[in-house]
Amino acid sequence: MDRMTTAPDVLYAAVLLAAVAHAVWNALLKSVDDRLLMMTAIRSVGLVYGLTMMWFVELPHGITWLWLVSAVAAHLVYFVLLIESYRLGDMSVVYPIARGSAPLLLALAAFVSIGETLSLGQVAAIALTSLGLFVLVFGRGSRRVAILAALATSVSIALYSLIGGIGVRAAGDVLSFQVWLELLLGLSVLSYLPIARDRAQIAHFVRRRAATGLAAGLISMAGFLAFLWAARYLPLAPVAALRETSLIFGAVIGTVAFREPFGRRRVAAATLVASGIVALAFLGRS
């Protein structure tokens, strides 16, 4: 029996909270020099959570294990691509491209793989939201390699979103699926750390960035739980589109924390994205 409410208003609010959470932890990741260690810190929080909660949820069964392993693999690819994208380009360029194209890719993947169809209005709303996100980087003259890395990241986002959505439906319990996913992800990332960093580097990071890593991990974990909760009941593409409004919150964070301008282009993009949100929320009720 699933333990969480299915009220549409609560689900849409959860997706928007997930968007805020995603923008915040990405900004924290971008703000540090050693992003691999920050990502490891984030996943370590998930590992502790998984080890604590595994005693209170059911053990995955049958096909759920396949979806969990697939979700772990997709997330690991995403982590690698995200870190590389931030090395190659600015957050204000990489983040919009990666998040903006993911809903369209997910809509296509969901249609091909599980036959999930959307109304014409929902398709238009997703396209409007994605268009608004792309406006944020239009005409910036960004490095081609950074754009390609961001596009590759968007493919991995669509992939882990699709797998996570299908997996949580197969599991039948949002909390159980997330607990085991966090556990497996944390173990996978931590097993690689000794190969990539020595003890001195790790100790230095812990002294300087432990609190930041803890905060980013808690925010990331809470945000993905909110996404899985909504994906358990709502069509995957609209849920993903709403989550990608994290770019609006990311733009605000960039303005305040990274002193990036919020000019006319971003105002126009925010208007397009907001319109898409309203359309998705309204159409999702019908």
PAKEGU-929302 format. One record per residue (C-alpha): residue number from 0; x, y, z; residue in one letter. Coordinates in Angstrom, 3 decimals. Layout:
! residues N
{nr=NUM, X=X, Y=Y, Z=Z, rest=A}
...
//
This chain:
! residues 286
{nr=0, X=0.000, Y=0.000, Z=0.000, rest=M}
{nr=1, X=1.401, Y=3.386, Z=-0.944, rest=D}
{nr=2, X=1.754, Y=5.670, Z=2.052, rest=R}
{nr=3, X=1.315, Y=9.036, Z=0.394, rest=M}
{nr=4, X=-1.618, Y=11.150, Z=-0.667, rest=T}
{nr=5, X=-2.574, Y=11.490, Z=-4.319, rest=T}
{nr=6, X=-4.279, Y=14.919, Z=-4.083, rest=A}
{nr=7, X=-3.430, Y=16.780, Z=-7.326, rest=P}
{nr=8, X=-2.805, Y=20.119, Z=-5.593, rest=D}
{nr=9, X=-0.327, Y=18.514, Z=-3.208, rest=V}
{nr=10, X=1.416, Y=16.674, Z=-6.032, rest=L}
{nr=11, X=1.880, Y=19.815, Z=-8.119, rest=Y}
{nr=12, X=3.158, Y=21.702, Z=-5.078, rest=A}
{nr=13, X=5.624, Y=18.868, Z=-4.450, rest=A}
{nr=14, X=6.965, Y=19.138, Z=-8.006, rest=V}
{nr=15, X=7.527, Y=22.880, Z=-7.627, rest=L}
{nr=16, X=9.327, Y=22.291, Z=-4.337, rest=L}
{nr=17, X=11.461, Y=19.713, Z=-6.139, rest=A}
{nr=18, X=12.306, Y=22.393, Z=-8.710, rest=A}
{nr=19, X=13.497, Y=24.773, Z=-6.004, rest=V}
{nr=20, X=15.518, Y=22.006, Z=-4.363, rest=A}
{nr=21, X=17.163, Y=21.066, Z=-7.647, rest=H}
{nr=22, X=18.236, Y=24.618, Z=-8.415, rest=A}
{nr=23, X=19.703, Y=25.041, Z=-4.931, rest=V}
{nr=24, X=21.820, Y=21.890, Z=-4.880, rest=W}
{nr=25, X=23.061, Y=22.523, Z=-8.424, rest=N}
{nr=26, X=24.159, Y=26.005, Z=-7.371, rest=A}
{nr=27, X=26.002, Y=24.494, Z=-4.398, rest=L}
{nr=28, X=27.673, Y=21.989, Z=-6.721, rest=L}
{nr=29, X=28.730, Y=24.707, Z=-9.154, rest=K}
{nr=30, X=30.092, Y=26.893, Z=-6.347, rest=S}
{nr=31, X=32.899, Y=24.513, Z=-5.299, rest=V}
{nr=32, X=36.186, Y=23.698, Z=-6.988, rest=D}
{nr=33, X=36.100, Y=19.915, Z=-6.508, rest=D}
{nr=34, X=32.690, Y=18.902, Z=-7.815, rest=R}
{nr=35, X=33.392, Y=15.183, Z=-7.608, rest=L}
{nr=36, X=33.885, Y=15.442, Z=-3.851, rest=L}
{nr=37, X=30.769, Y=17.607, Z=-3.540, rest=M}
{nr=38, X=28.759, Y=15.052, Z=-5.502, rest=M}
{nr=39, X=30.161, Y=12.337, Z=-3.245, rest=T}
{nr=40, X=29.102, Y=14.332, Z=-0.186, rest=A}
{nr=41, X=25.597, Y=14.668, Z=-1.619, rest=I}
{nr=42, X=25.341, Y=10.957, Z=-2.282, rest=R}
{nr=43, X=26.802, Y=10.142, Z=1.143, rest=S}
{nr=44, X=23.818, Y=11.842, Z=2.747, rest=V}
{nr=45, X=21.574, Y=9.650, Z=0.618, rest=G}
{nr=46, X=23.543, Y=6.590, Z=1.692, rest=L}
{nr=47, X=23.085, Y=7.372, Z=5.392, rest=V}
{nr=48, X=19.389, Y=7.939, Z=4.749, rest=Y}
{nr=49, X=19.136, Y=4.627, Z=2.897, rest=G}
{nr=50, X=20.962, Y=2.688, Z=5.597, rest=L}
{nr=51, X=18.674, Y=4.186, Z=8.220, rest=T}
{nr=52, X=15.387, Y=3.726, Z=6.404, rest=M}
{nr=53, X=15.997, Y=0.316, Z=4.806, rest=M}
{nr=54, X=14.763, Y=-1.344, Z=8.006, rest=W}
{nr=55, X=11.378, Y=0.349, Z=7.715, rest=F}
{nr=56, X=10.541, Y=-0.378, Z=4.078, rest=V}
{nr=57, X=9.976, Y=-3.534, Z=2.107, rest=E}
{nr=58, X=12.775, Y=-5.294, Z=0.272, rest=L}
{nr=59, X=12.473, Y=-4.739, Z=-3.498, rest=P}
{nr=60, X=10.910, Y=-7.631, Z=-5.361, rest=H}
{nr=61, X=11.257, Y=-9.116, Z=-8.826, rest=G}
{nr=62, X=11.371, Y=-6.604, Z=-11.636, rest=I}
{nr=63, X=11.869, Y=-3.712, Z=-9.205, rest=T}
{nr=64, X=15.528, Y=-4.740, Z=-8.819, rest=W}
{nr=65, X=16.024, Y=-4.338, Z=-12.571, rest=L}
{nr=66, X=14.579, Y=-0.837, Z=-12.500, rest=W}
{nr=67, X=16.690, Y=0.078, Z=-9.461, rest=L}
{nr=68, X=19.933, Y=-1.071, Z=-11.079, rest=V}
{nr=69, X=18.984, Y=0.717, Z=-14.304, rest=S}
{nr=70, X=18.159, Y=3.893, Z=-12.379, rest=A}
{nr=71, X=21.520, Y=3.744, Z=-10.601, rest=V}
{nr=72, X=23.364, Y=3.388, Z=-13.914, rest=A}
{nr=73, X=21.426, Y=6.285, Z=-15.464, rest=A}
{nr=74, X=22.122, Y=8.502, Z=-12.467, rest=H}
{nr=75, X=25.841, Y=7.725, Z=-12.530, rest=L}
{nr=76, X=26.014, Y=8.732, Z=-16.187, rest=V}
{nr=77, X=24.117, Y=11.912, Z=-15.306, rest=Y}
{nr=78, X=26.533, Y=12.770, Z=-12.489, rest=F}
{nr=79, X=29.543, Y=12.396, Z=-14.777, rest=V}
{nr=80, X=27.998, Y=14.495, Z=-17.539, rest=L}
{nr=81, X=26.777, Y=17.186, Z=-15.142, rest=L}
{nr=82, X=30.187, Y=17.605, Z=-13.528, rest=I}
{nr=83, X=31.853, Y=17.733, Z=-16.943, rest=E}
{nr=84, X=29.293, Y=20.249, Z=-18.222, rest=S}
{nr=85, X=29.963, Y=22.601, Z=-15.307, rest=Y}
{nr=86, X=33.690, Y=22.286, Z=-15.982, rest=R}
{nr=87, X=33.186, Y=23.331, Z=-19.588, rest=L}
{nr=88, X=30.553, Y=26.052, Z=-19.257, rest=G}
{nr=89, X=28.763, Y=28.512, Z=-16.985, rest=D}
{nr=90, X=25.751, Y=27.454, Z=-14.949, rest=M}
{nr=91, X=23.602, Y=30.066, Z=-16.716, rest=S}
{nr=92, X=24.306, Y=28.263, Z=-20.008, rest=V}
{nr=93, X=24.622, Y=24.599, Z=-19.047, rest=V}
{nr=94, X=21.694, Y=24.427, Z=-16.636, rest=Y}
{nr=95, X=19.022, Y=25.842, Z=-18.997, rest=P}
{nr=96, X=20.041, Y=23.619, Z=-21.905, rest=I}
{nr=97, X=20.258, Y=20.464, Z=-19.810, rest=A}
{nr=98, X=16.984, Y=21.021, Z=-17.977, rest=R}
{nr=99, X=15.085, Y=22.701, Z=-20.820, rest=G}
{nr=100, X=15.388, Y=19.933, Z=-23.368, rest=S}
{nr=101, X=14.774, Y=17.058, Z=-20.940, rest=A}
{nr=102, X=10.930, Y=17.316, Z=-20.841, rest=P}
{nr=103, X=10.641, Y=17.016, Z=-24.611, rest=L}
{nr=104, X=13.024, Y=14.057, Z=-24.665, rest=L}
{nr=105, X=11.128, Y=12.419, Z=-21.819, rest=L}
{nr=106, X=7.781, Y=12.916, Z=-23.540, rest=A}
{nr=107, X=9.152, Y=11.171, Z=-26.630, rest=L}
{nr=108, X=10.738, Y=8.368, Z=-24.584, rest=A}
{nr=109, X=7.574, Y=7.797, Z=-22.539, rest=A}
{nr=110, X=5.500, Y=7.583, Z=-25.728, rest=F}
{nr=111, X=7.877, Y=5.120, Z=-27.397, rest=V}
{nr=112, X=8.563, Y=2.902, Z=-24.386, rest=S}
{nr=113, X=5.312, Y=2.791, Z=-22.393, rest=I}
{nr=114, X=2.792, Y=4.317, Z=-24.785, rest=G}
{nr=115, X=2.096, Y=7.315, Z=-22.546, rest=E}
{nr=116, X=0.144, Y=9.815, Z=-24.617, rest=T}
{nr=117, X=-0.618, Y=13.455, Z=-23.879, rest=L}
{nr=118, X=-3.331, Y=15.786, Z=-25.044, rest=S}
{nr=119, X=-2.517, Y=18.407, Z=-27.641, rest=L}
{nr=120, X=-2.783, Y=21.056, Z=-24.940, rest=G}
{nr=121, X=-0.293, Y=19.253, Z=-22.693, rest=Q}
{nr=122, X=2.164, Y=18.904, Z=-25.560, rest=V}
{nr=123, X=1.824, Y=22.629, Z=-26.270, rest=A}
{nr=124, X=2.380, Y=23.438, Z=-22.591, rest=A}
{nr=125, X=5.541, Y=21.305, Z=-22.466, rest=I}
{nr=126, X=6.834, Y=22.936, Z=-25.631, rest=A}
{nr=127, X=6.087, Y=26.405, Z=-24.225, rest=L}
{nr=128, X=7.926, Y=25.620, Z=-21.015, rest=T}
{nr=129, X=10.942, Y=24.261, Z=-22.869, rest=S}
{nr=130, X=10.953, Y=27.230, Z=-25.251, rest=L}
{nr=131, X=11.093, Y=29.587, Z=-22.304, rest=G}
{nr=132, X=14.057, Y=27.733, Z=-20.883, rest=L}
{nr=133, X=15.944, Y=27.849, Z=-24.163, rest=F}
{nr=134, X=15.371, Y=31.599, Z=-24.499, rest=V}
{nr=135, X=17.606, Y=32.018, Z=-21.472, rest=L}
{nr=136, X=20.663, Y=30.915, Z=-23.437, rest=V}
{nr=137, X=19.725, Y=32.051, Z=-26.943, rest=F}
{nr=138, X=22.371, Y=34.197, Z=-28.523, rest=G}
{nr=139, X=24.963, Y=33.890, Z=-25.744, rest=R}
{nr=140, X=27.709, Y=32.602, Z=-28.047, rest=G}
{nr=141, X=28.465, Y=29.735, Z=-25.721, rest=S}
{nr=142, X=31.242, Y=27.255, Z=-26.380, rest=R}
{nr=143, X=30.015, Y=24.478, Z=-28.621, rest=R}
{nr=144, X=31.598, Y=21.780, Z=-26.468, rest=V}
{nr=145, X=29.717, Y=23.078, Z=-23.396, rest=A}
{nr=146, X=26.440, Y=23.050, Z=-25.310, rest=I}
{nr=147, X=27.034, Y=19.490, Z=-26.506, rest=L}
{nr=148, X=27.866, Y=18.382, Z=-22.970, rest=A}
{nr=149, X=24.694, Y=20.032, Z=-21.698, rest=A}
{nr=150, X=22.620, Y=18.296, Z=-24.376, rest=L}
{nr=151, X=24.160, Y=14.954, Z=-23.437, rest=A}
{nr=152, X=23.269, Y=15.726, Z=-19.826, rest=T}
{nr=153, X=19.661, Y=16.371, Z=-20.862, rest=S}
{nr=154, X=19.499, Y=12.911, Z=-22.446, rest=V}
{nr=155, X=20.667, Y=11.368, Z=-19.184, rest=S}
{nr=156, X=18.076, Y=13.417, Z=-17.276, rest=I}
{nr=157, X=15.283, Y=12.141, Z=-19.503, rest=A}
{nr=158, X=16.616, Y=8.595, Z=-19.107, rest=L}
{nr=159, X=16.768, Y=8.562, Z=-15.314, rest=Y}
{nr=160, X=13.396, Y=10.329, Z=-15.118, rest=S}
{nr=161, X=11.793, Y=7.692, Z=-17.333, rest=L}
{nr=162, X=13.397, Y=4.787, Z=-15.485, rest=I}
{nr=163, X=12.566, Y=6.274, Z=-12.100, rest=G}
{nr=164, X=8.952, Y=6.884, Z=-13.084, rest=G}
{nr=165, X=8.479, Y=3.353, Z=-14.390, rest=I}
{nr=166, X=10.413, Y=1.859, Z=-11.481, rest=G}
{nr=167, X=8.391, Y=3.556, Z=-8.784, rest=V}
{nr=168, X=5.186, Y=2.387, Z=-10.452, rest=R}
{nr=169, X=6.499, Y=-1.170, Z=-10.590, rest=A}
{nr=170, X=7.532, Y=-1.002, Z=-6.934, rest=A}
{nr=171, X=4.148, Y=0.353, Z=-5.872, rest=G}
{nr=172, X=5.721, Y=2.272, Z=-2.972, rest=D}
{nr=173, X=7.453, Y=5.603, Z=-3.501, rest=V}
{nr=174, X=9.329, Y=5.609, Z=-0.208, rest=L}
{nr=175, X=10.689, Y=2.086, Z=-0.603, rest=S}
{nr=176, X=11.947, Y=2.736, Z=-4.132, rest=F}
{nr=177, X=13.712, Y=5.946, Z=-3.112, rest=Q}
{nr=178, X=15.314, Y=4.400, Z=-0.037, rest=V}
{nr=179, X=16.904, Y=1.571, Z=-2.019, rest=W}
{nr=180, X=17.886, Y=3.900, Z=-4.850, rest=L}
{nr=181, X=19.663, Y=6.261, Z=-2.448, rest=E}
{nr=182, X=21.412, Y=3.303, Z=-0.819, rest=L}
{nr=183, X=22.679, Y=1.846, Z=-4.088, rest=L}
{nr=184, X=23.692, Y=5.236, Z=-5.489, rest=L}
{nr=185, X=25.634, Y=6.126, Z=-2.380, rest=G}
{nr=186, X=27.521, Y=2.826, Z=-2.381, rest=L}
{nr=187, X=28.325, Y=3.170, Z=-6.085, rest=S}
{nr=188, X=29.729, Y=6.705, Z=-5.808, rest=V}
{nr=189, X=31.682, Y=6.030, Z=-2.612, rest=L}
{nr=190, X=33.278, Y=2.918, Z=-4.104, rest=S}
{nr=191, X=34.801, Y=5.085, Z=-6.853, rest=Y}
{nr=192, X=36.108, Y=7.868, Z=-4.601, rest=L}
{nr=193, X=39.359, Y=6.146, Z=-3.418, rest=P}
{nr=194, X=40.342, Y=5.698, Z=-7.055, rest=I}
{nr=195, X=39.844, Y=9.364, Z=-7.946, rest=A}
{nr=196, X=41.000, Y=11.202, Z=-4.800, rest=R}
{nr=197, X=43.604, Y=10.605, Z=-2.098, rest=D}
{nr=198, X=43.053, Y=10.914, Z=1.661, rest=R}
{nr=199, X=44.571, Y=14.387, Z=1.884, rest=A}
{nr=200, X=42.189, Y=15.760, Z=-0.733, rest=Q}
{nr=201, X=39.201, Y=14.175, Z=0.963, rest=I}
{nr=202, X=40.230, Y=15.441, Z=4.419, rest=A}
{nr=203, X=40.754, Y=18.969, Z=3.069, rest=H}
{nr=204, X=37.303, Y=18.971, Z=1.482, rest=F}
{nr=205, X=35.644, Y=17.672, Z=4.653, rest=V}
{nr=206, X=37.245, Y=20.433, Z=6.751, rest=R}
{nr=207, X=36.155, Y=23.181, Z=4.385, rest=R}
{nr=208, X=32.929, Y=21.959, Z=2.813, rest=R}
{nr=209, X=31.317, Y=19.362, Z=5.084, rest=A}
{nr=210, X=28.387, Y=21.612, Z=6.051, rest=A}
{nr=211, X=27.752, Y=22.600, Z=2.426, rest=T}
{nr=212, X=27.846, Y=18.974, Z=1.319, rest=G}
{nr=213, X=25.403, Y=17.970, Z=4.060, rest=L}
{nr=214, X=22.961, Y=20.718, Z=3.100, rest=A}
{nr=215, X=23.205, Y=19.901, Z=-0.612, rest=A}
{nr=216, X=22.650, Y=16.207, Z=0.084, rest=G}
{nr=217, X=19.548, Y=16.800, Z=2.190, rest=L}
{nr=218, X=18.092, Y=19.188, Z=-0.388, rest=I}
{nr=219, X=18.817, Y=16.837, Z=-3.294, rest=S}
{nr=220, X=17.308, Y=13.835, Z=-1.539, rest=M}
{nr=221, X=14.130, Y=15.679, Z=-0.549, rest=A}
{nr=222, X=13.678, Y=17.070, Z=-4.044, rest=G}
{nr=223, X=13.984, Y=13.705, Z=-5.783, rest=F}
{nr=224, X=11.564, Y=12.114, Z=-3.320, rest=L}
{nr=225, X=9.029, Y=14.797, Z=-4.246, rest=A}
{nr=226, X=9.576, Y=14.023, Z=-7.945, rest=F}
{nr=227, X=9.110, Y=10.275, Z=-7.459, rest=L}
{nr=228, X=5.980, Y=10.887, Z=-5.419, rest=W}
{nr=229, X=4.418, Y=12.951, Z=-8.219, rest=A}
{nr=230, X=5.662, Y=10.569, Z=-10.932, rest=A}
{nr=231, X=3.883, Y=7.724, Z=-9.153, rest=R}
{nr=232, X=0.506, Y=9.232, Z=-10.103, rest=Y}
{nr=233, X=0.938, Y=11.841, Z=-12.852, rest=L}
{nr=234, X=2.118, Y=11.512, Z=-16.488, rest=P}
{nr=235, X=5.910, Y=11.653, Z=-16.590, rest=L}
{nr=236, X=6.387, Y=14.370, Z=-19.210, rest=A}
{nr=237, X=4.269, Y=17.060, Z=-17.489, rest=P}
{nr=238, X=5.871, Y=16.240, Z=-14.138, rest=V}
{nr=239, X=9.333, Y=16.581, Z=-15.673, rest=A}
{nr=240, X=8.359, Y=19.848, Z=-17.372, rest=A}
{nr=241, X=7.211, Y=21.365, Z=-14.094, rest=L}
{nr=242, X=10.376, Y=20.200, Z=-12.372, rest=R}
{nr=243, X=12.485, Y=21.913, Z=-15.032, rest=E}
{nr=244, X=11.059, Y=25.247, Z=-13.923, rest=T}
{nr=245, X=13.932, Y=24.963, Z=-11.486, rest=S}
{nr=246, X=15.709, Y=27.184, Z=-14.003, rest=L}
{nr=247, X=13.612, Y=30.162, Z=-12.921, rest=I}
{nr=248, X=14.741, Y=29.612, Z=-9.343, rest=F}
{nr=249, X=18.244, Y=28.973, Z=-10.637, rest=G}
{nr=250, X=18.204, Y=32.318, Z=-12.432, rest=A}
{nr=251, X=17.267, Y=34.062, Z=-9.196, rest=V}
{nr=252, X=20.016, Y=32.210, Z=-7.331, rest=I}
{nr=253, X=22.484, Y=33.112, Z=-10.074, rest=G}
{nr=254, X=21.541, Y=36.780, Z=-9.776, rest=T}
{nr=255, X=21.951, Y=36.849, Z=-6.002, rest=V}
{nr=256, X=24.823, Y=34.403, Z=-5.446, rest=A}
{nr=257, X=26.798, Y=34.580, Z=-8.699, rest=F}
{nr=258, X=25.859, Y=38.164, Z=-9.669, rest=R}
{nr=259, X=24.497, Y=37.135, Z=-13.054, rest=E}
{nr=260, X=22.228, Y=39.700, Z=-14.771, rest=P}
{nr=261, X=18.462, Y=39.186, Z=-14.922, rest=F}
{nr=262, X=17.672, Y=41.267, Z=-18.013, rest=G}
{nr=263, X=14.872, Y=41.445, Z=-20.560, rest=R}
{nr=264, X=15.722, Y=38.105, Z=-22.103, rest=R}
{nr=265, X=15.345, Y=36.332, Z=-18.776, rest=R}
{nr=266, X=12.143, Y=38.204, Z=-17.971, rest=V}
{nr=267, X=10.697, Y=37.032, Z=-21.304, rest=A}
{nr=268, X=11.854, Y=33.487, Z=-20.638, rest=A}
{nr=269, X=10.330, Y=33.535, Z=-17.153, rest=A}
{nr=270, X=7.018, Y=34.650, Z=-18.643, rest=T}
{nr=271, X=7.035, Y=31.759, Z=-21.124, rest=L}
{nr=272, X=7.910, Y=29.233, Z=-18.445, rest=V}
{nr=273, X=5.281, Y=30.576, Z=-16.048, rest=A}
{nr=274, X=2.684, Y=30.271, Z=-18.800, rest=S}
{nr=275, X=3.705, Y=26.680, Z=-19.353, rest=G}
{nr=276, X=3.404, Y=25.942, Z=-15.635, rest=I}
{nr=277, X=-0.110, Y=27.329, Z=-15.452, rest=V}
{nr=278, X=-1.146, Y=25.403, Z=-18.544, rest=A}
{nr=279, X=0.310, Y=22.143, Z=-17.273, rest=L}
{nr=280, X=-1.267, Y=22.526, Z=-13.844, rest=A}
{nr=281, X=-4.687, Y=23.365, Z=-15.338, rest=F}
{nr=282, X=-4.642, Y=20.610, Z=-17.963, rest=L}
{nr=283, X=-3.349, Y=18.093, Z=-15.445, rest=G}
{nr=284, X=-6.544, Y=18.466, Z=-13.423, rest=R}
{nr=285, X=-8.761, Y=17.351, Z=-16.270, rest=S}
//
